[in-house]
Every structure is written in structure tokens, then in C-alpha cells.
Amino acid sequence: MSLTKKINRSKLMSTETLHHASYLAIAKTRAKALKAFSLVMPIPRPMLFVGETACDELCDMLINEGATKVFIVTDAVLNKLGVPAKVTDYLEKNNISYHIFEGITPDPTFTVVEEGLQQSIDAGCDAVIAIGGGSVIDAAKMMAMAQGNNCQPKQLIGLFKAKKSSLPLYCVPTTAGTGSEATLGAVVSNDRTHQKELSIDPKMVPLAAAIDPTIMQGMPAHITADTGVDVLTHALEAWMSANANAETDYYAASAAKTVMQYLPRAYADGSDLKAREEMGVAAHYGGIAFNKAGLGYVHAIAHQLGAYYGIAHGRANAIVLPYILDLNREASEKRLAKLAKKINLVDRNQVNSSDGELADYLIAKVRELLETVGIDPVVKGMQQSDFEAIAKAAAKEVSDTYAVPTYMPASGIKDILMRIKTASDERPNDSSATKAV
């Protein structure tokens, strides 16, 4: 290497070091502010109904609260399968009218949310029930909040933009994944850029949620896997967060333990109602955990993979998760070892193992779970020319929102992206790879 190239390379490294130091200072300051906020700002909890009669109990609550016409938010596939009937039949028996909006698409855009909002207003609805996965629930949150505040959904993007309460909102999750029915945030995609924009407000937390395992039993195995690993990611990122506390630890550990035990069962046999119910509660607990502790690089990078390459959110999390566990391995060694013990991964032969050994064992068990539920680490169509923008957006999401144990420079994120691309390029172009995306 010539002297000129060495000097230029040295300057580049020095510039990146300075940028990372500045990024680190800003990120840590914001993380401390978020922690202070989480300690003083009360976050409401939805009433939770669990079991085969959960939908009836949720409807009883809605009726008792005085709803007269319900806006039901779902998607076309669920509506065609008749999933909302468990709610609508009960409403009809109790003489409560309703209007169904089935226009929700994966990663719904502002146009979709605005269309639903207008239908709810035109129909004169005074309560909302979301029946679906994370996209449906997030869209319903935005519609209910916008109608309650007599504003457009775009005006709610950011922190604490709502001045009034949301329209009464109730949720029936059909997947065990996002935990959105328990959280104070909602994500909507920008129609033009397809970037995800976030609204955060305690007023957005639904009043109640029904975890009904009979509704979830028809979920295909690959979606069960993707959404289940999303739950595990919520739990692990909340556990490793610098803003974790005793309360979030309880819910994160419970969610992680349940996923490790019951996700393989739900994946292998969709009609296993015990596994479905446990996974539904785990998703809810995961939402409670990251409500306060936050998430991390897994979600930040996964959000970008979804935006750029159209990969399902849960699958994107599953692909990125092992890389971030390796990244956090040193900083989170004691925490990961504690979690391994807390969720009963450690047998009597390992009681004297070091923290490092237990952390490695936990990470290995996570990788084993991913293989068990058929996660194929493929992202099709990755372009190295996208990596700069992806890394910048992911780094900003982390610095703005999360309190992670290890902060990376942009080059670190790009390195992970390159490793994912290399692993994807090396995989055979078979049916399993196609199914994964």
C-alpha cells in the first residue's frame, strides 16, 4: 500500500471514529432521557382476556362501556376465512351494529389508514376492534387515535402528538408475534419511500385484548415461526437493554421461557391449543417488556430489510438476531447467563459453568430454535449499494429510540449486512429459501 493510500485510510478511520464518538454520546443521552421518561410516565395496560371465550368477554366489556356501532379492522384474507365471525356473531346477538374494513395490507401505508379512518367516520362508529396481526393492530391504533383527535394520521407521527384520547380500541390478535395490543406505539409505512414511521403515545394503548387460541390455530407453520421469533426478539432485546428494570425483566424472561418451550410445539402442530395460548400470552408479555425497556439493532436492521427487500418482519428479525447476540455477547455476558438460568435452560451439570459459558449456551440454544422452526437465513436481492443508506437509517433508529448494550459505527452495521448477503448468496436457490422470504 502506498504512503498516500495509508494516509487517506488513516484519515477515513479517524473521521469514522469521531463520528462514532459523537453518535455514541447522543445515543446514550437520549437513552437516559427515555429511561427517565419510562420511570415517571404511567403506561396503561389493556385488560387481558385469555382462552376460548376471550372474544365474548372482550365484547361484553365493549358493550358495557356503551359502544353502539363498532368499526372492525381486519384484512381481506382473514375476512374471507371468516375469522371476524367470532366477534361479529356475538355483537349481532347483542344487537350491536358494526362496519367491517378489510383493506389492511402488510406494512399498511398512510393511504390505507386514511381510507379506513374515513370509512369509520362515515359509518358513525364509536369504538374499534382490531382483528389481525401487527399490521392490522397498528393501523387500527392510528385510525382510532386520529378519529378521537379529529386529525389526519400523519399528524400523529412522533412522540406524544395526541391531545385527546383515542376512540375506544379493543384487539383480537390472530398471530402470536408483535405484542402490539399491549404497546404504546404504531408503525405506518410512507407511501412514497416505504420507510416505516412511528407514532408513540400512552393514549394509544388499547383498552382490552383477547388471546383466543382457537383463532390462532389456523396460522401456517412458517408464519407461526416468524411471529414466534419476533416474540423472542422482543424479549431478548428488552432483557439486554440498558433501560431494563425488575418489571421488564419479569415479562421479558417469561416471554423468552415460553417461546423456547412452546414455539416448537405450535410450529409442529397448529392445533395444539395449549401452545397457541401460551404463545399468545408470551407475545403480550413481550410487548409489555419492550414498552419500557425498548428494543435494539435487531429491529432497527430488520425494519430496513423489510422496507428495502419486502421480507416479513418476523423473518427479518430471525435472520438478524444471531448476529446481534454475537455483537452483544461480551457486554451482556452476565445478563445472558442470568437469563439462561432464569428460563431453566441450565441443567444440573452446568450449575458451575462460567457466565461466558452460559451466555454462549443461551445463544446456541437460540440458534437451535431457529433451525427447529425452519428459519432459512436468506434475504433475496440484497444490493451492496443499499448498505450505506440502510446502515444510516438503522443507526438513527437506535440512537433515537433504543438503549442498547453495544453501539456500532455504521461500518459495523454494513459488515453485518454483508455477512447476511454472503450467507444468502451461498444458499441454494431451493423451495425452502423461497418460502423463507
PyMOL commands that set and color helices and strands:
alter all, ss='L'
color gray80, all
select helices_A, chain A and resi 3-40+54-64+76-80+85-93+110-123+134-149+153-156+180-182+202-204+213-216+221-240+246-268+273-293+297-309+313-328+333-342+348-350+355-372+384-401+410-426+431-436
alter helices_A, ss='H'
color red, helices_A
select strands_A, chain A and resi 47-50+69-73+97-101+127-132+158-159+169-173+185-189+196-200+208-211
alter strands_A, ss='S'
color yellow, strands_A
deselect
rebuild
show_as cartoon
